[in-house]
Amino acid sequence: MIPQTKRKTLKTLASLGALSLLPLAMPAMAQSYPTKPVRMVVPFAPGGTTDIIARVVAEKANQALGQNLVVENKGGGGGSIGALELVRAKPDGYTLGMATVSTTASNPAINPKIGYDPVSDFTPIINIAATPNVIVVHPSFPAKDYKTFLEVIKKNPGKYSYATSGTGGIGHLQTELFKSLTGTFITHIPYRGAGPALNDTVAGQVPIMFDNLPSALPFIKDGRLVPIVVAAPQRLAVLPNVPTFKEVGLPAANRMAYYGFLGPKGMPKDVVDAISAAVKKTVDLPDVKKRIEDTGSLLVLNTPDEFAAQIRAEYDVYKKVVQTQKLTLE
């Protein structure tokens, strides 16, 4: 019969032995990810650039991921409804979300009651692509180039207005950033979505809009909108005569929209790395790459740490814009 003290010692050693196996078991669990379909929450309605990029990747992701990536649109609140759903999800890698400037920077910057912190409540995974933004005007506007555009709005504070997808969206805060940098004043006209705002700008109901290039480009090509200046690293092949904000002396306004993958806070690093690798492999497929670039987007495919730094930087920029311009949701 084993003495009681020896039995306790053996029991302790057995427990320690079991614990020592955990580091071996945990990588094995991560390596088996995913064992079921992965849900991708798109925080906007179908049809926009965010939805397009999510679906282009999702269609072919099963080849690299080993499971289907199922897109689910959860629009509303400028993207906050879908973002909140992601915040509440388990951090196991089976619920992911699309990140945009609106959901991770501009909306949280203007809305202190949004319900999440874009810097601390998510796990950044990878920024897939960035899209140039462009200031466009209706052909009736008395300026067709940046120099004249700036002269006109400076001489006529409050006379002209600009359309956006709504208060707190990227179009709103990017235009307010431009106004703060140039000391100009144009009146904000918020709409319930980028589509209606763009339609009214094309129709001449509102003369100015700061829009994503993919949605504005068809109207630019048809001569129904006039491009003034673009937010892009360099001049675009499709708009070779349109300067960037950096060229006109406003490098701080040279900010593009981004479209990336996020997860809930606390995701395991191995799972994050697996998703990131699968996305890169998927986007490397020629047809996937072409379809994303055809939206007017530029591929980024950065690391989780780089994407996290990018989100922090955008959030900080727009918090400052909100303070400087004294912006509120009302």
LINFENDA-V488409 format. One record per residue. N is the residue number from 1. PHI is phi in whole degrees, 0 to 359 (NA if undefined). OMEGA is omega in radians with two decimals (* if undefined). BURIAL is b if it has 9 or more other C-alpha atoms within 8 Angstrom, else e. Layout:
BEGIN
n: (N & N)
phi: (PHI & PHI)
omega: (OMEGA & OMEGA)
burial: (BURIAL & BURIAL)
END
This chain:
BEGIN
n: (1 & 2 & 3 & 4 & 5 & 6 & 7 & 8 & 9 & 10 & 11 & 12 & 13 & 14 & 15 & 16 & 17 & 18 & 19 & 20 & 21 & 22 & 23 & 24 & 25 & 26 & 27 & 28 & 29 & 30 & 31 & 32 & 33 & 34 & 35 & 36 & 37 & 38 & 39 & 40 & 41 & 42 & 43 & 44 & 45 & 46 & 47 & 48 & 49 & 50 & 51 & 52 & 53 & 54 & 55 & 56 & 57 & 58 & 59 & 60 & 61 & 62 & 63 & 64 & 65 & 66 & 67 & 68 & 69 & 70 & 71 & 72 & 73 & 74 & 75 & 76 & 77 & 78 & 79 & 80 & 81 & 82 & 83 & 84 & 85 & 86 & 87 & 88 & 89 & 90 & 91 & 92 & 93 & 94 & 95 & 96 & 97 & 98 & 99 & 100 & 101 & 102 & 103 & 104 & 105 & 106 & 107 & 108 & 109 & 110 & 111 & 112 & 113 & 114 & 115 & 116 & 117 & 118 & 119 & 120 & 121 & 122 & 123 & 124 & 125 & 126 & 127 & 128 & 129 & 130 & 131 & 132 & 133 & 134 & 135 & 136 & 137 & 138 & 139 & 140 & 141 & 142 & 143 & 144 & 145 & 146 & 147 & 148 & 149 & 150 & 151 & 152 & 153 & 154 & 155 & 156 & 157 & 158 & 159 & 160 & 161 & 162 & 163 & 164 & 165 & 166 & 167 & 168 & 169 & 170 & 171 & 172 & 173 & 174 & 175 & 176 & 177 & 178 & 179 & 180 & 181 & 182 & 183 & 184 & 185 & 186 & 187 & 188 & 189 & 190 & 191 & 192 & 193 & 194 & 195 & 196 & 197 & 198 & 199 & 200 & 201 & 202 & 203 & 204 & 205 & 206 & 207 & 208 & 209 & 210 & 211 & 212 & 213 & 214 & 215 & 216 & 217 & 218 & 219 & 220 & 221 & 222 & 223 & 224 & 225 & 226 & 227 & 228 & 229 & 230 & 231 & 232 & 233 & 234 & 235 & 236 & 237 & 238 & 239 & 240 & 241 & 242 & 243 & 244 & 245 & 246 & 247 & 248 & 249 & 250 & 251 & 252 & 253 & 254 & 255 & 256 & 257 & 258 & 259 & 260 & 261 & 262 & 263 & 264 & 265 & 266 & 267 & 268 & 269 & 270 & 271 & 272 & 273 & 274 & 275 & 276 & 277 & 278 & 279 & 280 & 281 & 282 & 283 & 284 & 285 & 286 & 287 & 288 & 289 & 290 & 291 & 292 & 293 & 294 & 295 & 296 & 297 & 298 & 299 & 300 & 301 & 302 & 303 & 304 & 305 & 306 & 307 & 308 & 309 & 310 & 311 & 312 & 313 & 314 & 315 & 316 & 317 & 318 & 319 & 320 & 321 & 322 & 323 & 324 & 325 & 326 & 327 & 328 & 329 & 330)
phi: (NA & 278 & 301 & 300 & 295 & 291 & 298 & 296 & 297 & 296 & 297 & 296 & 297 & 296 & 296 & 297 & 296 & 295 & 295 & 293 & 278 & 300 & 301 & 284 & 286 & 296 & 300 & 298 & 295 & 295 & 294 & 278 & 291 & 266 & 254 & 206 & 303 & 253 & 270 & 243 & 274 & 259 & 279 & 220 & 293 & 299 & 108 & 280 & 299 & 301 & 294 & 299 & 295 & 301 & 287 & 299 & 290 & 299 & 300 & 245 & 295 & 300 & 295 & 265 & 274 & 88 & 215 & 288 & 255 & 259 & 279 & 226 & 278 & 229 & 278 & 119 & 64 & 64 & 99 & 288 & 295 & 294 & 296 & 294 & 297 & 292 & 303 & 277 & 284 & 292 & 276 & 258 & 89 & 261 & 227 & 240 & 213 & 271 & 261 & 228 & 298 & 298 & 280 & 249 & 218 & 291 & 295 & 298 & 293 & 263 & 241 & 293 & 256 & 295 & 101 & 206 & 255 & 295 & 272 & 253 & 260 & 228 & 250 & 295 & 245 & 196 & 271 & 283 & 209 & 234 & 241 & 297 & 246 & 219 & 276 & 238 & 229 & 291 & 304 & 282 & 294 & 282 & 200 & 235 & 216 & 297 & 302 & 290 & 304 & 295 & 298 & 296 & 287 & 289 & 284 & 230 & 299 & 86 & 287 & 253 & 232 & 228 & 262 & 219 & 287 & 146 & 297 & 96 & 285 & 297 & 297 & 295 & 286 & 292 & 292 & 294 & 297 & 301 & 298 & 293 & 282 & 255 & 67 & 251 & 222 & 233 & 276 & 278 & 241 & 280 & 241 & 266 & 122 & 290 & 301 & 300 & 296 & 294 & 301 & 287 & 290 & 298 & 281 & 87 & 289 & 232 & 277 & 227 & 208 & 253 & 232 & 296 & 301 & 304 & 280 & 277 & 303 & 302 & 285 & 294 & 297 & 278 & 78 & 267 & 223 & 246 & 283 & 252 & 200 & 241 & 263 & 200 & 297 & 206 & 303 & 266 & 300 & 281 & 225 & 295 & 263 & 257 & 286 & 273 & 298 & 297 & 296 & 268 & 89 & 234 & 299 & 294 & 269 & 278 & 245 & 264 & 285 & 230 & 222 & 222 & 260 & 234 & 229 & 295 & 301 & 91 & 291 & 297 & 300 & 298 & 289 & 302 & 296 & 295 & 293 & 301 & 296 & 294 & 296 & 299 & 294 & 292 & 291 & 288 & 294 & 306 & 290 & 292 & 303 & 296 & 294 & 290 & 294 & 293 & 282 & 94 & 270 & 251 & 292 & 244 & 54 & 268 & 275 & 304 & 294 & 294 & 292 & 299 & 295 & 294 & 298 & 301 & 296 & 294 & 299 & 297 & 300 & 282 & 297 & 293 & 299 & 300 & 291 & 297 & 271 & 54 & 271 & 223 & 285 & 285)
omega: (-3.09 & 3.11 & -3.07 & -3.13 & 3.13 & -3.14 & 3.12 & 3.13 & 3.14 & 3.13 & 3.12 & 3.14 & 3.13 & 3.13 & 3.12 & 3.10 & 3.13 & 3.13 & -3.11 & 3.12 & -3.07 & 3.12 & 3.10 & -3.08 & -3.06 & 3.07 & 3.14 & 3.11 & -3.12 & -3.13 & -3.12 & 3.14 & -0.13 & 3.13 & 3.13 & -3.14 & -3.12 & -3.12 & 3.13 & -3.13 & 3.03 & -2.99 & 3.11 & 3.13 & 3.11 & 3.00 & 3.14 & -3.11 & 3.13 & -3.13 & -3.12 & -3.11 & 3.11 & -3.08 & 3.09 & 3.12 & -3.07 & -3.09 & -3.07 & -3.05 & -3.11 & -3.14 & -3.12 & -3.05 & -3.11 & 3.08 & 3.11 & 3.01 & -2.99 & -3.11 & 3.09 & -3.13 & 3.09 & -3.07 & 3.09 & 3.08 & -3.13 & -3.14 & -3.04 & -3.14 & 3.10 & 3.13 & 3.12 & 3.10 & 3.11 & 3.13 & -3.07 & -3.08 & 3.06 & -3.11 & -3.07 & 3.12 & -3.11 & 2.96 & 3.11 & 3.13 & 3.06 & 3.11 & 3.03 & 3.08 & 3.14 & -3.06 & -3.04 & -3.12 & -2.96 & 3.13 & 3.09 & -3.11 & -3.08 & -3.07 & -3.12 & -3.14 & -3.05 & 3.04 & 3.09 & 3.07 & -3.06 & -3.11 & -3.01 & -3.02 & 3.13 & 2.96 & 3.08 & -3.10 & 3.14 & 2.99 & -3.06 & -3.03 & 3.07 & -3.10 & 3.05 & 3.03 & -3.04 & 2.96 & 3.11 & 3.07 & 3.03 & -3.12 & 3.13 & -3.13 & -3.04 & 3.07 & -3.14 & 3.11 & -3.02 & -3.09 & -3.13 & 3.11 & -3.12 & 3.12 & -3.09 & -3.07 & 3.09 & -3.12 & -3.05 & -3.11 & 3.10 & -3.11 & -3.06 & -3.11 & 3.10 & -3.10 & 3.06 & 3.11 & -3.14 & 3.14 & 3.12 & 3.11 & -3.09 & 3.13 & 3.12 & -3.03 & 3.07 & 3.10 & 3.09 & 3.05 & 3.10 & 3.13 & -3.12 & -3.12 & -3.07 & -3.12 & -3.12 & 3.09 & 2.98 & -2.98 & -3.14 & 3.04 & -3.12 & 3.09 & 3.07 & 3.13 & -3.10 & -3.12 & 3.11 & 3.13 & 3.14 & 3.14 & -3.12 & 3.07 & 3.09 & -3.13 & 3.12 & 3.10 & 3.05 & -2.99 & -2.98 & 3.02 & 3.02 & -2.94 & 2.96 & -3.12 & -3.08 & -3.11 & -3.13 & -2.99 & 3.13 & -3.14 & 3.05 & -3.13 & 3.13 & -3.13 & -3.12 & 2.99 & 3.14 & 3.13 & -3.09 & -3.11 & -3.10 & 2.99 & -3.09 & -3.11 & -3.14 & 3.13 & -3.08 & 3.14 & -3.12 & 3.12 & -2.99 & -3.10 & -3.10 & -3.09 & 3.01 & 3.10 & 3.12 & -3.14 & -3.10 & 3.04 & 3.13 & -3.10 & -3.13 & 3.14 & -3.07 & -3.03 & -3.12 & 2.99 & 3.07 & -3.11 & -3.07 & 3.12 & 3.04 & 2.96 & 3.05 & 3.10 & 3.02 & 3.11 & 3.10 & -3.10 & -3.12 & 3.13 & 3.09 & -3.14 & 3.13 & 3.13 & -3.14 & 3.14 & -3.14 & 3.12 & 3.14 & 3.14 & 3.14 & -3.11 & 3.11 & 3.08 & -3.04 & -3.10 & 3.11 & 3.12 & -3.11 & -3.10 & 3.09 & -3.13 & 3.11 & 3.08 & -3.07 & -3.09 & 3.09 & -3.13 & 3.13 & 3.07 & -3.12 & -3.11 & 3.07 & 3.14 & 3.12 & 3.13 & 3.10 & 3.12 & 3.13 & 3.11 & 3.11 & -3.10 & -3.13 & -3.14 & -3.14 & 3.13 & -3.04 & 2.99 & 3.12 & 3.10 & 3.14 & -3.14 & -3.10 & -3.07 & -3.13 & -3.07 & 3.03 & 3.12 & -3.12 & *)
burial: (e & e & e & e & e & e & b & e & e & e & e & e & e & e & e & e & e & e & e & e & e & e & e & e & e & e & b & e & e & b & e & e & e & b & e & e & b & b & b & b & b & b & b & b & b & e & e & e & e & b & b & b & b & b & b & b & b & b & e & b & b & b & e & b & b & e & b & b & b & b & b & e & b & b & b & b & e & b & b & b & b & b & b & b & e & b & b & e & e & e & b & e & b & b & b & b & b & b & b & b & b & b & b & b & b & b & b & b & b & b & b & e & e & e & e & e & e & b & b & e & b & b & b & b & b & b & b & b & b & b & b & b & b & b & b & b & b & b & b & e & e & e & e & b & b & b & e & b & b & e & e & b & b & b & e & e & b & e & e & b & b & b & b & b & b & b & e & b & b & b & b & b & b & b & b & b & b & b & b & b & e & e & e & b & b & b & b & b & e & b & b & e & b & b & e & b & b & b & e & b & b & b & e & b & e & b & b & b & b & b & b & b & b & b & e & b & e & e & b & b & e & e & e & b & b & b & b & b & b & b & b & b & e & e & b & e & e & e & e & e & e & b & b & b & b & b & e & e & e & b & e & e & b & b & b & b & b & b & b & b & b & b & b & b & b & e & b & e & e & b & b & b & b & b & b & b & e & b & b & b & b & b & b & e & e & e & e & b & b & e & b & b & b & e & e & b & b & b & b & e & b & b & b & b & e & e & b & b & e & e & b & b & e & b & b & b & e & b & b & e & b & b & e & e & e & e & e & e & e & e)
END
